[in-house]
Amino acid sequence: MSTPSPLLSRPGAVPVEDGSVPAHYGSPLREQRELAEGAGLVDRSDRDVLVVPGADRLTWLHSLLTQHLEQLGDGVGAEALELSPNGHVEHHLVLAELAGSTWVDVEPGTGAALQTYLERMRFLLRVEPALVTGAWALLSLAGPRGDEVLAAAGLPVPALPYAVLALDGGGWVRRMPPIGDGAPVVDLLVPRGELAARADALLAAGAAPAGVDAYEALRVEARRPRLGVDTDHRTIPNETGWLTSAVHLAKGCYRGQETVARVHNLGRPPRRLVLLHLDGLAEQLPEAGTPVQLGARDVGRVGSVVRHHELGVVALALVKQSVAMDAELTVAGARAAIDPDDAPVTLDDTVAAARDRVQAVRSGTIPR
């Protein structure tokens, strides 16, 4: 379990299940709106952090990961994957190159396994990968007023996607792709001992406290998967948006590359990631891995399931490529419909049928 965050002592803070960070501060839906419309500060200090110094770090990481990294410039970030020999996703990495070191943050609890793999692949190269989660912590500032808050706090404001700027006293700020319906996001890596003070400064500059539940809801809306939640042991990059954000298709010579290239050239991965609208659920939301069913047949699995402030209960799901957009699906007995924006083709009748299906599910007009 991660070290409990000092932000859990804030008024109204309710911890996530493992007690590491605040899930919410008493009003998850209001906190979602703050991220969508204002500026919300989210404690993501449960993420594992590694640092890779050494003269050979970029060419070494380039040879191991799916992203083109050998010429990654100072002050630039990226996303990358580490794959199995069969092309299955084993790690999702978010990187920041700054001042002679490459920083990596990954899903909570996965840092040790990634470090073990990297250590095995060092050979005689000049690299020194180290797990530094105990010394460094991640915060995320999300919302259209985020840049205003950074400026008011006297912090640098990265302008371009994946731009990384140094913070006085150590750490950095990195621009990330938006979540929700376009809410800007910046990540801040800060010394763990200064986590509370950094948060206080941002809150004083105009940010509102928001729990990870709010961040997760907008992440789901943006179709951004989480390793081990929205993926399983069979997931390949081609089934998710990672194919465009974390894979360089003109780059070869990394483990699992043959699978990625073959499926990309064929143009039809076995499954696809979609947003499902759910209706008729009890208070308890389905767990990740719950089957998506068409009649009595399993045709997929859900990952993240959230209550969204506008969309209601929605989930990310990996479903078989053959599942029609207007299919009458169920999840844990609840009716489910694929969001029309996830149509694999843009034929008007396909999208129209999917929109009708979502409307029927959300309005409760489909007979049980």
C-alpha positions in Angstrom: 0.0 0.0 0.0 1.2 3.5 -0.7 2.1 5.9 2.1 -1.1 7.8 3.2 -1.1 11.3 1.8 -1.0 14.2 4.2 -4.0 15.7 2.2 -6.2 13.0 3.8 -6.2 15.3 6.9 -8.1 18.0 5.0 -11.7 18.7 6.0 -14.1 16.3 4.4 -11.5 14.0 2.9 -12.7 10.4 2.3 -9.9 8.0 1.4 -9.9 5.5 -1.5 -10.1 1.8 -0.6 -6.4 1.4 0.1 -6.3 4.5 2.2 -3.6 6.2 0.1 -5.2 9.4 -1.3 -8.6 11.2 -1.0 -11.4 9.7 -3.1 -13.4 12.8 -2.6 -14.0 15.7 -0.2 -17.7 15.1 0.4 -19.2 16.0 -3.0 -17.9 13.9 -5.9 -20.2 15.4 -8.5 -19.5 19.0 -7.5 -15.8 18.2 -7.7 -16.3 16.8 -11.2 -17.9 20.1 -12.2 -14.9 21.9 -10.7 -12.5 20.0 -12.9 -14.7 20.5 -16.0 -15.4 24.2 -15.5 -12.9 25.7 -13.1 -9.7 24.4 -11.6 -9.5 21.3 -9.3 -6.4 20.0 -7.5 -6.2 16.2 -7.4 -3.9 14.2 -5.2 -2.4 11.4 -7.3 0.6 10.8 -5.0 -0.3 7.0 -5.0 1.3 6.7 -8.5 4.7 5.1 -8.5 7.7 7.3 -9.7 11.0 6.1 -11.2 14.0 8.2 -12.4 16.5 7.1 -15.0 19.7 9.1 -15.1 22.7 8.1 -17.2 24.2 8.9 -20.6 22.6 6.0 -22.4 19.1 6.4 -20.9 17.3 7.6 -24.1 18.7 5.1 -26.6 18.2 2.4 -24.0 14.5 3.3 -23.3 14.0 3.7 -27.0 15.0 0.0 -27.5 12.7 -1.3 -24.8 9.5 0.8 -25.2 7.0 1.5 -27.9 7.7 5.2 -28.2 10.4 7.0 -30.2 12.6 8.3 -27.4 16.2 8.3 -28.6 16.0 12.0 -29.6 13.5 13.1 -26.9 14.5 16.7 -26.1 15.1 18.3 -22.8 11.8 19.6 -21.4 9.6 17.2 -23.3 7.4 14.4 -22.1 5.8 11.4 -23.7 3.7 8.3 -23.1 5.0 4.8 -23.8 4.2 1.1 -23.3 6.3 -1.9 -22.3 5.0 -5.0 -24.1 5.3 -8.8 -23.7 6.9 -10.8 -26.5 3.4 -11.4 -27.8 2.5 -7.7 -27.8 0.3 -7.6 -24.7 0.6 -4.4 -22.6 2.5 -4.9 -19.4 3.2 -1.3 -18.4 2.0 2.1 -19.3 4.6 4.8 -18.7 4.3 8.6 -18.7 7.7 10.2 -19.1 9.3 13.6 -18.5 12.8 14.3 -19.8 14.5 17.1 -17.8 18.1 18.1 -17.0 19.8 14.8 -17.8 17.3 12.5 -16.3 14.1 10.7 -17.5 11.3 10.6 -15.0 8.6 8.0 -15.2 5.3 7.8 -13.4 3.2 4.6 -13.6 0.1 3.0 -12.1 0.1 2.6 -8.3 1.8 -0.6 -7.3 3.5 -1.3 -10.6 6.7 0.6 -10.1 8.6 -2.3 -8.5 7.9 -4.7 -11.3 8.9 -2.2 -13.9 12.1 -1.4 -12.1 12.9 -5.2 -11.9 12.4 -5.5 -15.6 14.6 -2.4 -16.3 17.3 -3.7 -14.1 17.4 -7.0 -16.0 17.8 -5.1 -19.3 20.7 -2.8 -18.1 23.6 -5.0 -19.3 26.7 -2.7 -19.4 24.9 0.5 -20.3 25.3 3.8 -18.5 21.8 3.9 -16.9 20.7 3.8 -13.2 16.9 3.3 -12.9 15.6 3.9 -9.4 12.2 3.7 -7.8 11.8 7.0 -5.9 8.1 6.9 -5.0 9.0 7.6 -1.3 10.7 10.8 -2.2 8.5 12.3 -4.9 4.7 12.7 -5.4 2.4 13.6 -8.2 -0.4 16.2 -8.1 -2.7 17.0 -11.0 -4.4 20.4 -11.7 -7.3 20.1 -14.1 -9.8 22.5 -15.6 -10.0 25.6 -17.8 -8.7 27.8 -15.0 -5.7 25.7 -14.3 -3.2 27.9 -16.1 -4.5 30.9 -14.2 -4.0 29.1 -10.9 -0.4 28.1 -11.8 0.4 31.7 -12.7 -1.1 33.1 -9.6 0.9 30.6 -7.5 4.1 31.8 -9.3 4.7 28.5 -11.1 5.6 28.0 -14.7 2.9 27.3 -17.2 3.8 24.8 -20.0 2.0 25.7 -23.2 2.3 22.7 -25.5 1.1 19.1 -24.9 3.8 17.1 -23.0 5.9 20.2 -22.4 7.9 19.9 -19.1 9.2 22.9 -17.1 11.3 22.7 -14.0 10.0 23.8 -10.6 12.2 25.8 -8.2 13.3 23.5 -5.4 13.1 20.4 -7.6 10.4 18.6 -9.6 8.5 19.8 -12.6 5.2 20.7 -14.2 4.0 18.8 -17.3 1.2 19.5 -19.7 -1.0 16.4 -20.4 -3.8 15.6 -22.8 -7.2 16.9 -21.6 -9.8 14.8 -19.8 -13.5 15.0 -19.8 -14.9 17.1 -22.7 -11.6 18.9 -23.1 -10.6 20.0 -19.6 -6.9 21.0 -19.6 -4.6 19.0 -17.3 -1.1 19.6 -15.9 0.8 17.2 -13.6 3.2 18.5 -11.0 5.9 16.3 -9.5 7.0 17.6 -6.1 9.2 16.4 -3.2 6.9 14.2 -1.1 7.8 16.2 2.0 6.5 19.3 0.4 3.3 17.8 -0.9 1.0 19.6 1.6 2.8 23.0 1.2 2.6 22.8 -2.6 -1.1 21.9 -2.4 -1.8 24.8 0.0 -0.1 27.2 -2.4 -2.3 26.0 -5.3 -5.5 26.1 -3.3 -4.6 29.6 -2.1 -4.1 30.6 -5.8 -7.7 29.6 -6.7 -7.8 25.8 -7.1 -10.5 23.7 -5.4 -9.7 20.4 -3.7 -11.0 17.4 -5.8 -10.7 13.7 -5.2 -9.5 11.0 -7.5 -13.1 9.9 -8.1 -13.7 13.2 -9.9 -10.6 12.8 -12.0 -11.5 9.2 -12.8 -15.0 10.2 -14.0 -13.6 12.7 -16.5 -10.8 10.3 -17.5 -13.5 7.7 -18.4 -15.4 10.3 -20.4 -12.2 11.0 -22.4 -11.7 7.2 -23.1 -8.2 7.2 -21.5 -7.6 3.7 -20.2 -5.8 2.6 -17.0 -3.5 -0.3 -17.0 -4.9 -3.3 -15.1 -8.4 -1.7 -14.8 -9.4 -1.1 -18.3 -7.0 -3.7 -19.6 -6.4 -7.4 -19.0 -3.6 -9.8 -19.8 -4.7 -10.0 -23.4 -4.8 -6.3 -24.2 -2.8 -5.1 -27.1 -2.2 -1.4 -27.9 -4.3 -1.6 -31.1 -7.4 -2.1 -28.9 -7.1 1.2 -27.2 -6.2 4.9 -27.8 -2.7 4.1 -26.7 -2.0 3.2 -30.3 -1.9 6.9 -31.1 -0.7 8.4 -27.8 2.0 5.9 -26.7 3.1 4.0 -29.8 5.3 5.2 -32.6 4.2 3.2 -35.6 7.2 4.0 -37.7 9.6 2.6 -35.1 10.6 -1.0 -34.9 12.9 -3.2 -32.8 11.1 -3.4 -29.5 9.6 -6.4 -27.8 6.1 -7.1 -29.1 6.5 -4.8 -32.2 5.5 -7.6 -34.6 2.1 -8.0 -33.1 1.4 -4.3 -33.1 2.5 -3.9 -36.8 0.6 -7.0 -38.0 -2.7 -6.0 -36.4 -2.3 -2.4 -37.5 -1.7 -3.5 -41.1 -4.7 -5.8 -41.0 -6.7 -2.9 -39.6 -9.0 -5.0 -37.3 -7.9 -5.7 -33.7 -9.9 -8.4 -31.9 -11.5 -5.9 -29.5 -12.1 -2.2 -29.2 -12.4 0.2 -26.2 -15.8 1.9 -26.0 -17.8 4.0 -23.6 -20.8 2.2 -22.2 -23.9 4.0 -20.8 -25.5 1.8 -18.1 -29.0 1.8 -16.6 -30.8 -0.1 -13.9 -27.9 -0.6 -11.6 -28.2 -1.0 -7.9 -26.1 1.2 -5.6 -23.0 -1.0 -6.0 -21.2 -0.4 -9.3 -19.8 -3.5 -11.2 -16.2 -4.3 -10.6 -13.5 -4.2 -13.3 -13.6 -7.4 -15.2 -17.4 -7.9 -15.0 -18.5 -9.4 -18.3 -20.4 -7.5 -21.0 -23.1 -9.8 -22.3 -25.1 -10.0 -25.5 -27.9 -12.2 -24.4 -26.3 -15.1 -22.6 -23.0 -14.7 -24.4 -19.9 -12.8 -23.0 -18.7 -10.3 -25.6 -16.4 -8.2 -23.5 -15.4 -6.9 -20.1 -15.9 -3.6 -18.3 -13.0 -1.7 -16.7 -13.6 1.6 -14.9 -17.3 2.2 -13.9 -18.1 5.7 -12.6 -21.0 8.0 -11.8 -20.6 11.0 -14.2 -22.1 14.4 -13.3 -23.7 14.7 -16.7 -23.7 11.3 -18.3 -24.9 9.2 -15.4 -23.3 5.8 -14.9 -20.8 5.1 -17.6 -18.0 2.6 -18.1 -15.0 1.9 -20.3 -15.3 -1.6 -21.8 -13.3 -3.8 -24.1 -15.8 -5.5 -26.4 -15.4 -7.8 -29.4 -14.9 -6.1 -32.7 -18.0 -7.9 -34.0 -20.4 -6.2 -31.4 -22.8 -3.9 -33.3 -23.2 -0.3 -32.2 -26.9 -0.8 -31.4 -26.4 -4.1 -29.7 -28.7 -4.8 -26.7 -26.0 -5.4 -24.1 -26.1 -6.0 -20.3 -23.6 -5.6 -17.5 -24.4 -7.3 -14.2 -28.0 -7.3 -15.2 -28.1 -3.6 -16.2 -28.8 -2.5 -19.7 -25.9 -1.0 -21.5 -25.4 0.9 -24.8 -22.3 1.9 -26.7 -21.8 5.6 -27.0 -22.3 6.7 -30.6 -19.0 8.6 -30.7 -17.3 5.2 -30.5 -18.7 4.0 -33.8 -15.9 2.3 -35.8 -17.3 3.8 -39.0 -19.2 7.0 -39.5 -22.1 5.8 -41.5 -25.2 8.0 -40.6 -27.5 5.0 -39.9 -24.9 3.4 -37.6 -24.4 6.5 -35.5 -28.2 7.2 -35.5 -29.0 3.7 -34.3 -26.4 4.0 -31.5 -27.8 7.4 -30.4 -31.3 6.0 -30.3 -30.0 3.1 -28.2 -28.2 5.3 -25.7 -31.3 7.6 -25.4 -33.5 4.6 -24.7 -31.1 3.2 -22.1 -30.8 6.5 -20.3 -34.6 7.3 -20.4 -35.5 3.8 -19.3 -37.8 3.2 -22.3 -36.3 -0.2 -23.2 -38.5 -3.1 -21.8 -36.6 -5.4 -19.5 
